[in-house]
Amino acid sequence: QQPVQSPQAVILREGEDAVINCSSSKALYSVHWYRQKHGEAPVFLMILLKGGEQKGHDKISASFNEKKQQSSLYLTASQLSYSGTYFCGAYSGAGSYQLTFGKGTKLSVIP
Amino acid sequence: EAQVTQNPRYLITVTGKKLTVTCSQNMNHEYMSWYRQDPGLGLRQIYYSMNVEVTDKGDVPEGYKVSRKEKRNFPLILESPSPNQTSLYFCASSPGPGPYGYTFGSGTRLTVV
């Protein structure tokens, strides 16, 4: 079952912040985050492992709450280059070797 | 340069004509996978492979076949394509499942008429 992402779409002005949420109905071993620009392949941003860690990548960071089976991606002081569709991928481990992606969140940053 | 190479980038074919989309990686990755991407549905996994000769179904395997005879190659085979297989296909690889990020190929846009 695909993880659920929210919101489906968001429009920001440059410099504004955004949060994208990802929740799963299954227990999670890890959560991946990817960004896909129009007409391109998805690009790996970061991975969060079981343990509730928070990670950062420039002004993009993420958290993982394994008890709630949720992850959030935080985009701070957004730039035009942040525009694209963001996907979370859920890996449940426990003998499953599938990475299941959410339907994506389209982020548009305007000047 | 570390990469996943898919061919062709674009393909238009007719219903029922067998086709193969090739995927090759030069990173010595154990794990490879195929996804299809459709508007509003995100990326859905078709098949994946843990290693040579080890493959397993993803969420949408119907109508597709794969093989993993060599570590670097993971072709996707459509033996009798149908219009509902019109989609954007991505191959991805990683050192293993779980704690590693995936590297995606550039994609293959397939149209079945």
Interface residues (C-beta under 8 A of the other chain):
Chain A: Q2 Y29 S30 H32 Y34 E40 A41 P42 V43 F44 M46 I47 L49 F87 G89 Y91 G93 Y97 Q98 L99 T100 F101 G102 K103 G104
Chain B: Y31 S33 Y35 G40 L41 G42 L43 R44 Q45 Y48 M50 D56 G58 D59 F90 P97 G98 P99 Y100 G101 Y102 T103 F104 G105 S106 G107
